[in-house]
Amino acid sequence: AVVSTQSGHYGRGVCVQQTAIDLLTLGYDVHVIVDATSSRTDTDRVFAFQRMRQAGVFLTTSESMILTLAGGSDHPQFRDLQRIIKTEAQDTKLLSFPTL
């Protein structure tokens, strides 16, 4: 299962965390897109990610998930996907937290 939120809204760390852990208990492999998840504070966000990783959630990025779902460069819309990915994104501030 890929945990996401309503289109156009970023997931809040604690809500995503609770959903991800619930899905794990139901037997799903759970992937959370970290650059599409926010929190009230960076501290809350980082601790939510740490808790999810400890529970067995796979943490990934939107770029990685898009390319994984496309299945490779033979996808008919691969070039369009590359253009979207190459668009400069906002800094997620995640690289400043080496514990992730």
CORBEL-V323345 format. One record per pair of residues at least 24 apart in sequence whose C-alpha atoms are under 7 Angstrom apart, sorted by the first residue. I is the first residue (numbers start at 0). J is the second residue. D is the distance in Angstrom with one decimal. If there is no record, write none. Layout:
BEGIN
i=I j=J d=D
i=I j=J d=D
END
This chain:
BEGIN
i=0 j=27 d=6.1
i=0 j=28 d=5.8
i=0 j=29 d=4.8
i=0 j=30 d=6.3
i=1 j=29 d=5.8
i=1 j=30 d=4.8
i=1 j=31 d=6.0
i=2 j=29 d=7.0
i=2 j=30 d=6.3
i=2 j=31 d=5.3
i=9 j=35 d=5.5
i=9 j=36 d=5.3
i=9 j=37 d=6.1
i=10 j=35 d=6.5
i=10 j=36 d=4.6
i=10 j=37 d=5.8
i=11 j=36 d=5.9
i=11 j=37 d=5.0
i=11 j=38 d=4.9
i=12 j=36 d=6.1
i=12 j=37 d=5.6
i=12 j=38 d=4.9
i=12 j=43 d=7.0
i=12 j=44 d=5.4
i=12 j=47 d=5.7
i=13 j=47 d=6.3
i=16 j=47 d=6.1
i=16 j=51 d=6.1
i=20 j=51 d=7.0
i=20 j=54 d=7.0
i=29 j=56 d=5.2
i=29 j=57 d=6.1
i=30 j=56 d=5.9
i=30 j=57 d=4.6
i=30 j=58 d=5.8
i=30 j=59 d=6.7
i=31 j=57 d=6.3
i=31 j=58 d=5.1
i=31 j=59 d=6.1
i=32 j=58 d=6.2
i=32 j=59 d=5.0
i=32 j=60 d=4.9
i=32 j=61 d=5.7
i=33 j=58 d=6.3
i=33 j=59 d=6.0
i=33 j=60 d=5.6
i=34 j=60 d=5.8
i=34 j=61 d=6.4
i=34 j=91 d=6.2
i=49 j=99 d=6.8
END
